[in-house]
Amino acid sequence: MSAAPSKRPRGRLTIFLGYAAGVGKTYKMLEESQRLKLQGHDVVVGYFESHGRQDTIAKIDGLELIPRRRITYRGLELEEMDIPAILARNPELCAVDEFPHTNVPGTERRKRWEDVMVLLDAGISVLTTMNIQHLESLNDQVREISKVQVRETIPDWVVKQADEVILADLPPRALLNRLQRGVIYGHEKAQQALENFFKESTLSALREMALRQVAHEVDVRQAEAAGDSYPALRDSVSEAVADAEPSERILIHITESPATAALIRRGRRVADYLKAECFAVCVLPPSASDDLSKTVRASIQRHLEFARGLRIETRILEGDDPAETLLDFTRRNGVTQIFLSKPPKAAAPVLGRRNFVMDVVRLAKDRQVTVVADRRRVSAT
Amino acid sequence: MADIEQRRPTPEHLLQQVEEEENRASRGRLKIFLGYASGVGKSFRMFDEGRRRRSRGGDVVVAATQPTEPDEVQKLLCDLEVIPSRVVDGVPAIDVEQVLRRHPQVCLIDGLAYRNPPGSNHAERWQDVEDLLAAGISVVTSINLQYVKERQAQVETIRGKVVQDSVPEEFIRAADEIELVDAPPEYCTPGSAGADAATLSLQQHQLSQLREIALVLAADVVDHQLEAYLKRQGIEQVYGAQERILVCLTPPSNASLMIRRGRRQADLFYGDLYAVYVQQNGLNAADQLTIDQNLAAARAANAHVEILTGEDPIGCILQFAHGHGITQIFIGHTQQGGGWLSRWKVNPVERLIMESDGIDVRIFPTEAAVQ
């Protein structure tokens, strides 16, 4: 390490949150960049995707654009944000479009949000954009509403790090008009989009989720700020409630079942809202290495890793009776609420699982048990 | 979801729908830009929309501007036709007669919450807007959270300021479109560069609270519109966009804990709280008293309370839950071999878990078990 001259404080992160392509996230981000530049701040655009939209292109006028870096991958010429160039340029603020983007293999980091963390660490403030459907913990609800499985997600803890989350709002009707006029996509792609994702009811539901999410983000930041500097300002009602309700500790039960990912997301989301601690625990038979099939072990491992990626502490327990082992752990660790997946309805082969869930429900006479629905299965109908 | 169900509409329903469609077609459309404080840029967004509509060939006029509009808004106004306000005793009012005579497609009104001067047709500006809409003129207008009547008490406790003018929330909910204009709180504190850190921090805190209220208000309006839209389309659909918690009240359950937790979770998720009790015959006096107390507690917690009747309590609860878009059911732990539900062979809680498709079930310990 070189003896760095007095380290710059971490940059500020501002996220412009929308609910679909075309609501004006990028436009708003650039508008804010222009405003900050006008105030005398040193602003550059690190990455920007115009999608050929004239209004947006006009907004970049006068802003310094850092050229993209060319990357050759399997003979293909691809472009990515040029992090080394931005770090060398070292601006005060950098606008970075499409926060959830996955980088081309061969770049230093897999995800654009990881690139943004590097900029923030270097003391560069970042303005960025994302849609509500990219928030990890909402993945299942989004699929339920839109029938679309979103693959590029951002863990909630990354969004929590933002200093500010600003909503880019537009009524669905206006969005649909824009789509029909070909502002958002070319006409052919627009027709496709109109028939699928861009249905008025789907858009309204996503928009509602975005509004509530931003309200939540505002609430969390305001409570933190008030807790720091204005304890007297805390709403007396909510304080009384907070005093009366002891803080919760949530345990998420990890299995090899494909429903586990949804369970983890749901548990994480509830824990975040309740400001509760969160564990993910799996129970294996003693000296499991011999008994468990390779695929089962791999699935459990993947789920544990997924939980850790969402900043959930994980544990592996061993015991002959999984329900007893789990409950014993909850009692010793002061867990107040257990999250389990709903057992599948099918008959014979899964009887064991069904018994496990009901065993926990029956045995957990002194704690709360939340049996989480498999929304994935329902949405398939 | 599995709950999507295309209902065959009845003739009465169809007739009502046709009438509503006709009304909607002849009426102007109302669009409202909602901001949480002045400075977020509502006026700009509104006039910019006017400019865009005009450039696409729309017939747009401006019928009201704010006493002072920022430079970028002034610039937009240069390209728009303005029907000047009537001013009586220094109080501006929309010149409704002029607007009706001119009869544009779209009328822009910056500032919905104004009291009209004496002698006007209506006491409030939003009533003038009603006339324009009825005449088939679409209106695009702007309002600040502090002028929404039902939210004023809340806003006043935060800001310590009282404003006189107001618009009923019902009018805003009935708008065809609402657009929330969101911006960082700094936008709303111009000229505070010289203010000390404590003042700034206090301002930020107040603005954040207003922002949260405005966002939730907009979300509620969107939810309301979504429901109306689905109803018009004849779709009974349950969406998970909003958390809806259902507390099941039974005599042995720890109802007060469930209601408290339900209320808290509903508040944190900006969701709704429901409570149901499935009527039973032959309750002893003590159980009846408990139920009455629990129902009162649920009402006090502002839950939507309903008493259901039916032979099969779990079936009633499930039917209610699926019909109301419930996302989580709270129910008390049932002791095997005892309690009101023991006459069913399958443990009722187990049955609820198995049959509540798409709904989470949260089981609460009985009071005795916690102590």
Interface residues (C-beta under 8 A of the other chain):
Chain A: T14 E32 Q141 E144 I145 E164 I166 L167 A168 D169 L170 P171 R173 A174 E200 S201 S204 A205 L206 R207 E208 M209 L211 R212 V214 A215 H216 V218 D219 R221 Q222 A225 A226 S229 Y230 L233 V241 A244 E245 R266 V270 Y273 L274 Q337 K342 P343 K345 V357 M358 V361 R362 A364 K365 D366 R367 Q368 V369 T370 V371 V372 A373 R375 V378 S379 T381
Chain B: M1 A2 K31 D176 E177 I178 E179 L180 V181 D182 A183 P184 A198 S201 L202 Q204 H205 S208 Q209 R211 E212 L215 V216 A218 A219 V222 D223 Q225 L226 Y229 L230 Q233 I235 Q237 Y239 G240 A241 Q242 R260 R261 R264 Q265 L268 F269 Y270 Q328 H333 Q335 Q336 N347 V349 E350 I353 M354 S356 D357 G358 I359 D360 V361 R362 I363 F364 P365 T366 A369 V370
